[in-house]
Amino acid sequence: MKTEDHQVFAIFFWVGLGVFVMYSSCRFGLGSFRSPGPGLMPFLLGALLCSVSLYFLATSFFWKNAKKGAESETKEKGQSQANMGKIIFVVASLIVYALVLEKLGYVVSTLFLLFGLFWAAGTTKLVAAVSSVGTVLLTYFFFSHLGVTFPQGILKFIRV
């Protein structure tokens, strides 16, 4: 199998994942732009993922790269094998996130997701923890101010 075949397979995977995210976000309710529902942002992100993936699919067919030397192909194979573990981790994390979001709630599940993604990106545990807590708090209060309701999950039992 050629490298281009692997790229096309990967692009179709990302399109499928985007469609899955869009379909799954409809369960939470999309609302409208004036009154957004909790599923609107994941739906838009899934649509963006599909759009970017389809753009890469189109460009891979119309603008094929010139000949690559044997050295660059060897280097590319080594990088793609090293990055495959991270890709699998990110995809598995997003699937688990989609499955537990309603049960654990936005704050808890997003906190764990972001911590794992920041840490996998190569940051220290402290930076990953501070970044994920800051991002969750910022997005929660910003979108709550706009009237978006989030899945409460296990936090609905805690009264503050």
Protein Blocks (a to p, Z undefined) as FASTA:
>chain_A
ZZklmmmmmmmmmmmmmmmmmmmmmmnonbjmklccfklmmmmmmmmmmmmmmmmmmmmm
mmccddddfklmmmmmmmmmmmmmmmmmmmmmmmmmmmmmmmnomklmmmmmmmmmmmmn
opafklmmmmmmmmmmmmmmmmmmnopacdfkjmlmpcZZ
